[in-house]
Amino acid sequence: MAHPESVHSEVKPKILYFGTPVVLISTENADGSFNLAPVSSAWALGHSIVLGLGEDGHTLSNLRSRPGLTINYPEPHLWEAVERLASLTGANPVPKTKPAQTTYRADKFAAAGLSQQSSVGVRPPRVKECGVQLEAKVSGISPSASGEFAIVECGVEKVHVRQSLVIPGTQHIDPGRWEPLIYNFRHYFGLASPTVRKRRAGASSRTGTSSLTGASRRSFSQTSQLPLPAGMPHNQSCDSRIPRCFRRALPGAVRDSGP
Ligand SMILES: Cc1cc2nc3c(=O)[nH]c(=O)nc-3n(C[C@H](O)[C@H](O)[C@H](O)COP(=O)(O)O)c2cc1C
């Protein structure tokens, strides 16, 4: 009989959100105030970040006229602030294509309970509470094949990182300290303790296991030695073959409606 781990079923999921970091995008409104919106379709291409933005979003309309933006990476404890922004738009009137629960809000920083921090080279502010903040300018906007989204390429001009996340004396962000908020099938996740670390050829030796210190950044040579992630009850089994043990779901952090 085939081992259950090697059997696949064909399924038709409604969404394909396999887990990406959440970013908060700050853009400038026509009146000089600022908008803030959560986005999970954001990925790095060299020194650009490519965003997938809904055509009916106020963020996209701002970026078509004013190309400066900040891209802010919240950590897992900020998931509720992200969620407070989920049903808000800076578009007034609210476009009919937005989900029914969407309401207009002029000051989304205040609505989320987040603070503005002045940027250096672009008008939109950074989100002070975020450990990683990028200043960027739009370098290209293309329509997606479906016409529902725009693919927005943003050239990153400055990278601001909370000092405690930088490996001292280097330009490197410490991957053992940095923890993104992950949007995984409309559930929010943090990362659990890092486990086996394989260093790619060419990667900085400072990011290898030998540089890790501190109780939450232990490394293990075998998956069977994995620790329980923070917050996981000790009576919950930790089967080394199941990725659940590598991750940490945030309590109550589930969305039923999404972008
Ligand atoms: C976690 C999360 C991820 C989201 N990802 C995206 C995304 O990748 N692209 C997008 O256009 N909207 C995304 N949304 C929805 C927008 O945040 C939402 O449409 C919001 O109203 C946009 O605000 P705006 O109209 O002021 O730009 C996401 C929402 C949440 C809560």
The ligand as a Gaussian input file, in Angstrom:
#p B3LYP/6-31G(d) Opt

LIG

0 1
 C       -3.843000      40.178000       4.899000
 C       -4.409000      40.899000       3.698000
 C       -3.800000      40.767000       2.460000
 C       -4.291000      41.461000       1.349000
 N       -3.636000      41.331000       0.148000
 C       -4.015000      42.098000      -0.901000
 C       -3.275000      42.076000      -2.112000
 O       -2.277000      41.371000      -2.238000
 N       -3.682000      42.881000      -3.123000
 C       -4.774000      43.699000      -3.006000
 O       -5.091000      44.438000      -3.955000
 N       -5.510000      43.712000      -1.871000
 C       -5.146000      42.947000      -0.819000
 N       -5.874000      42.975000       0.349000
 C       -7.120000      43.741000       0.387000
 C       -6.897000      45.234000       0.563000
 O       -6.143000      45.493000       1.727000
 C       -8.260000      45.897000       0.662000
 O       -8.898000      45.781000      -0.614000
 C       -8.223000      47.335000       1.069000
 O       -9.558000      47.809000       1.081000
 C       -7.398000      48.190000       0.118000
 O       -7.405000      49.520000       0.585000
 P       -7.368000      50.744000      -0.438000
 O       -8.617000      50.656000      -1.303000
 O       -7.375000      51.961000       0.448000
 O       -6.122000      50.592000      -1.234000
 C       -5.424000      42.289000       1.474000
 C       -6.043000      42.401000       2.719000
 C       -5.541000      41.721000       3.816000
 C       -6.223000      41.883000       5.145000

